[in-house]
Amino acid sequence: KGTPNSASKTKDKVNKRNERGETRLHRAAIRGEARRIKELINEGADVNVKDFA
Protein backbone atom coordinates (compact mmCIF):
# COMPACT_ATOMS: atom_id res chain seq x y z
CA LYS A 1 0.00 0.00 0.00
CA GLY A 2 1.29 3.45 -0.86
CA THR A 3 1.41 6.41 1.44
CA PRO A 4 -0.19 9.77 0.60
CA ASN A 5 3.31 10.98 -0.25
CA SER A 6 3.87 8.16 -2.74
CA ALA A 7 0.55 8.98 -4.46
CA SER A 8 1.71 12.57 -4.84
CA LYS A 9 5.03 11.44 -6.29
CA THR A 10 3.22 9.20 -8.78
CA LYS A 11 1.11 12.16 -9.98
CA ASP A 12 4.26 14.28 -10.27
CA LYS A 13 5.88 11.58 -12.40
CA VAL A 14 2.78 11.10 -14.57
CA ASN A 15 2.51 14.85 -15.20
CA LYS A 16 6.23 15.51 -15.78
CA ARG A 17 6.81 17.53 -18.95
CA ASN A 18 9.43 17.27 -21.66
CA GLU A 19 11.15 20.23 -23.35
CA ARG A 20 8.00 20.89 -25.44
CA GLY A 21 5.75 20.85 -22.38
CA GLU A 22 4.28 17.47 -23.31
CA THR A 23 3.31 14.98 -20.63
CA ARG A 24 3.13 11.21 -20.99
CA LEU A 25 -0.60 11.69 -21.61
CA HIS A 26 0.09 14.05 -24.54
CA ARG A 27 2.50 11.58 -26.10
CA ALA A 28 0.07 8.67 -25.70
CA ALA A 29 -2.69 10.76 -27.32
CA ILE A 30 -0.42 11.77 -30.22
CA ARG A 31 0.28 8.07 -30.85
CA GLY A 32 -3.39 7.09 -30.50
CA GLU A 33 -2.69 4.73 -27.60
CA ALA A 34 -6.19 4.56 -26.07
CA ARG A 35 -5.35 1.88 -23.49
CA ARG A 36 -2.29 3.80 -22.30
CA ILE A 37 -4.35 7.01 -22.08
CA LYS A 38 -6.82 5.26 -19.75
CA GLU A 39 -3.95 3.90 -17.62
CA LEU A 40 -2.36 7.34 -17.29
CA ILE A 41 -5.66 8.95 -16.30
CA ASN A 42 -6.17 6.23 -13.68
CA GLU A 43 -2.66 7.00 -12.39
CA GLY A 44 -3.64 10.65 -11.93
CA ALA A 45 -2.59 12.29 -15.19
CA ASP A 46 -3.95 15.83 -15.43
CA VAL A 47 -6.14 15.98 -18.53
CA ASN A 48 -6.11 19.81 -18.50
CA VAL A 49 -2.34 20.32 -18.88
CA LYS A 50 -1.42 22.26 -22.02
CA ASP A 51 1.88 21.96 -23.86
CA PHE A 52 4.13 24.94 -24.64
CA ALA A 53 2.91 25.34 -28.26
N, C-alpha and C positions, 0 to 999 in steps of 0.2 A: 504494500500500500504506500502511496506517495504522500508526502507532507504538503501542506499548503504552499510551502516554498518551492517544492519540486514542480507543482502544477504551474506556478508562475514562471519558472525557468523553461518549462516546456512551451508555454505560450510565447515567451521571448524568442526561443529557438525557431518556432513555427513562423513567427512574424519577422524574422531577421531579413533585412534587405540586402540586395547586391548593389553594385555601383550604379545601376540604372533605377534603383528604388523598387525593384521587383522582389516579391516574396516567393516562397515556395508555391503558394497558391496561384500567383500570377503565372508562374512557369508551367504549372500543371494545366491551367486553363489554356494557355497558348498552345500546348501540345494536345489538347483535347482529351486529357486523362481524367474522365469522369469519376472513376473509382478512387483515384488519388485525391481528387478535389474533395470528395465526401470524407475521406480519411483525415485530410488536413483540417476541414471544418470541425470534425469531431474532436480533433486534438486542440482546438481553440484558435484556429487561424481567423484573423480579422478580415471579414469579407468587404469591409469599407476602406481598406488601405489603398491609396492611389500611388502609382509609380511617379517617377520624376519627369515624365514626358509632358 
